Amino acid sequence: MPEKFGRCDICKKEYTTLNVEAMPGRVVYVCHTCIEKAKENFIWLCMSCGKAYIRPKDSVINGLQDQELKKAYLMCKEMLLIQGIDVCTGCHPEMMLDYMESRQAPAEC
């Protein structure tokens, strides 16, 4: 059976056979160029709208305030990491605002 080609879900330019089933029924294609980008960058792919976010690893790690999250990302720094996220600010900005408001709620005594 021949391998299927698909357009890279990160750059949306190249076609590749490299793929993974990120969730049941959702195949994600990633080209060699984007895999190389993952060496120096964290890549997040929105599973809802398909938008990719590419950020330098050092910039992400240095900008984190949550020490546990920072520790987790430091442990992943040497990995080629492409993470799927459920939604993003591009497709559901109101969901992000609701989340941030819930995190900033004042503590009750």
C-alpha positions in Angstrom: 0.0 0.0 0.0 1.5 3.4 -1.0 2.1 6.0 1.6 -0.3 8.9 1.7 1.0 12.4 1.2 -0.5 15.3 3.1 0.3 19.0 3.3 2.3 19.9 6.4 0.0 21.2 9.1 2.6 23.5 10.5 3.9 25.5 7.5 1.1 24.5 5.1 3.6 24.6 2.3 5.4 21.3 1.8 3.9 17.9 1.3 5.1 14.9 3.3 4.4 11.4 4.3 5.5 12.0 7.9 2.4 11.9 10.0 0.9 10.9 13.3 -2.7 10.4 14.5 -2.8 13.1 17.1 -6.3 12.1 18.3 -8.8 9.6 16.9 -9.4 10.5 13.3 -7.1 13.6 13.3 -3.9 12.9 11.3 -1.2 15.6 11.5 1.4 15.9 8.8 4.8 17.5 9.6 7.5 18.1 7.0 11.2 17.7 7.5 11.7 21.5 7.6 9.2 21.9 10.5 10.8 19.0 12.3 14.1 20.9 12.1 12.4 24.1 13.4 11.3 22.0 16.4 14.9 21.7 17.5 15.1 25.4 18.4 11.4 26.2 18.9 8.3 25.0 20.7 5.5 24.4 18.3 1.8 24.3 19.2 -0.8 23.3 16.8 -4.5 24.2 17.4 -6.6 21.0 16.9 -9.7 23.2 16.4 -8.6 25.6 13.6 -5.2 24.3 12.5 -3.2 27.4 13.3 0.4 26.8 14.3 2.3 28.8 16.8 6.1 28.7 16.7 8.1 30.3 19.5 11.8 30.1 20.5 12.4 27.7 23.3 14.5 30.1 25.4 12.0 32.9 25.0 9.1 30.7 26.2 11.0 29.3 29.1 12.3 32.7 30.3 8.9 34.2 30.1 7.2 31.6 32.3 6.1 32.7 35.8 4.8 29.3 37.0 7.9 27.5 38.3 6.4 24.0 37.9 5.5 24.7 34.3 9.0 26.2 33.7 10.6 23.1 35.1 8.5 20.9 32.8 9.5 22.9 29.7 13.1 22.9 30.8 13.0 19.1 30.9 11.6 19.2 27.3 14.1 21.7 25.9 16.2 19.1 24.1 13.2 17.3 22.7 11.6 17.8 19.3 8.2 18.9 20.7 5.1 19.7 18.7 2.1 20.0 21.0 -1.6 19.8 20.0 -3.8 22.3 21.9 -7.6 22.1 21.9 -8.3 25.8 21.1 -6.3 29.0 20.5 -6.9 32.7 20.7 -7.4 32.7 16.9 -10.4 30.5 16.9 -11.9 31.0 20.4 -10.6 34.2 22.0 -13.6 34.3 24.4 -12.6 30.9 25.8 -9.1 32.3 26.6 -10.5 35.4 28.2 -12.8 33.3 30.4 -9.9 31.1 31.4 -7.7 34.1 32.3 -10.5 35.8 34.3 -11.0 32.6 36.3 -7.3 32.5 37.2 -7.3 36.1 38.3 -10.3 35.8 40.6 -9.6 37.2 44.1 -9.1 34.7 46.8 -11.8 34.4 49.4 -11.0 34.3 53.1 
